[in-house]
Amino acid sequence: QVHLVESGGGLVQPGGSLRLSCAASGNIVGPNTMAWYRQGPGKERELVARITSGGLRNYADSVKGRFTIARDNGENTVYLQMNSLKPEDTAVYYCNYAPFGEVRTYWGQGTQVTVSS
């Protein structure tokens, strides 16, 4: 079992920055991928960024150049630095943990990010 706790969401003006954190605890063993997804109002959940335990990163086109994903394997924590935020980035952001080779993945409870003036 893996437990994920997100933090760092909030209200920010367009052009501002936020950093999200997700701390994982429990059965964290072996290679894995940690990722951030988001779900905006009336939209489906979408991948924002992901990073493997080996450090390989992928980003959604909509956030490339603005968001940076990083992880601390020693602390089992993944971060999402979000810069130049836009109103369309408004969403609930969810952390995901996916062990390699397993069907089941784990989700955090989500943290709200609102970009508005």
C-alpha positions in Angstrom: 0.0 0.0 0.0 1.2 3.5 -0.9 -0.1 6.8 0.6 0.3 10.1 -1.2 -0.1 13.5 0.3 -0.1 16.6 -1.8 0.5 20.2 -0.7 1.2 23.6 -2.1 -1.9 24.5 -4.0 -3.6 27.9 -3.7 -4.8 31.0 -5.4 -2.3 32.9 -7.6 -2.5 35.7 -10.1 -1.8 35.1 -13.8 2.0 35.1 -14.4 2.7 33.9 -10.8 4.3 30.8 -9.5 3.5 27.9 -7.2 5.3 24.8 -6.1 3.4 21.6 -5.4 4.8 18.8 -3.3 3.7 15.1 -3.0 5.1 12.9 -0.3 4.8 9.2 -0.7 4.9 6.7 2.1 4.4 3.0 2.5 5.6 0.2 0.2 7.9 2.4 -2.0 10.3 -0.2 -3.5 11.7 -0.8 -7.0 11.6 1.4 -10.1 8.6 3.6 -10.5 7.1 6.7 -12.0 5.7 9.6 -10.1 3.5 12.0 -12.0 1.2 15.0 -11.7 -2.2 15.0 -13.3 -4.9 17.7 -13.3 -8.6 18.0 -13.8 -10.1 21.3 -14.6 -13.7 22.3 -14.3 -15.8 20.3 -16.8 -12.7 18.6 -18.2 -11.2 15.1 -18.0 -8.1 14.3 -15.9 -5.0 14.8 -17.9 -1.3 14.1 -17.5 0.8 17.2 -16.7 4.3 15.8 -16.1 5.9 12.6 -15.0 9.3 11.5 -13.8 10.8 8.0 -13.4 12.9 6.9 -10.5 15.8 7.1 -12.9 15.1 10.8 -13.7 13.4 10.6 -17.1 10.8 13.3 -17.6 7.8 13.9 -19.8 5.6 17.0 -20.0 2.3 17.9 -21.6 2.8 20.3 -24.5 0.6 22.9 -22.7 3.1 23.2 -19.8 6.5 22.7 -21.5 8.8 25.6 -20.7 6.7 26.7 -17.7 6.5 23.7 -15.4 9.3 21.6 -14.0 9.0 18.2 -12.3 11.6 16.9 -9.9 11.9 14.3 -7.3 13.9 13.4 -4.2 14.1 9.6 -4.1 15.6 9.7 -0.6 12.5 11.5 0.7 10.1 9.8 -1.7 8.8 13.2 -2.7 7.9 14.7 -6.1 7.7 18.4 -6.8 6.0 20.4 -9.5 7.4 23.9 -10.0 4.8 25.9 -11.9 5.8 29.3 -13.4 4.1 31.7 -15.7 0.7 30.4 -14.6 -2.3 31.0 -16.7 -6.0 30.9 -15.9 -6.3 27.7 -18.0 -4.0 26.0 -15.5 -6.8 26.2 -12.9 -7.5 22.7 -11.8 -7.3 20.1 -9.1 -3.8 18.7 -9.3 -3.3 15.0 -8.4 -0.2 13.1 -7.6 0.2 9.6 -9.0 2.6 6.8 -8.1 3.0 3.9 -10.5 5.3 1.0 -9.7 6.9 -0.5 -12.9 5.3 -3.7 -14.0 2.2 -3.3 -11.9 -1.4 -2.6 -13.0 -2.4 -0.8 -9.9 -1.4 2.9 -9.4 -2.0 5.1 -6.4 -3.5 8.6 -6.2 -3.3 11.5 -3.8 -6.4 13.4 -2.6 -5.7 16.4 -4.9 -4.8 20.0 -4.3 -6.6 23.0 -5.8 -4.7 25.4 -7.9 -6.6 28.6 -9.0 -5.1 31.1 -11.3 -7.2 34.3 -11.3 -6.8 38.0 -10.9 
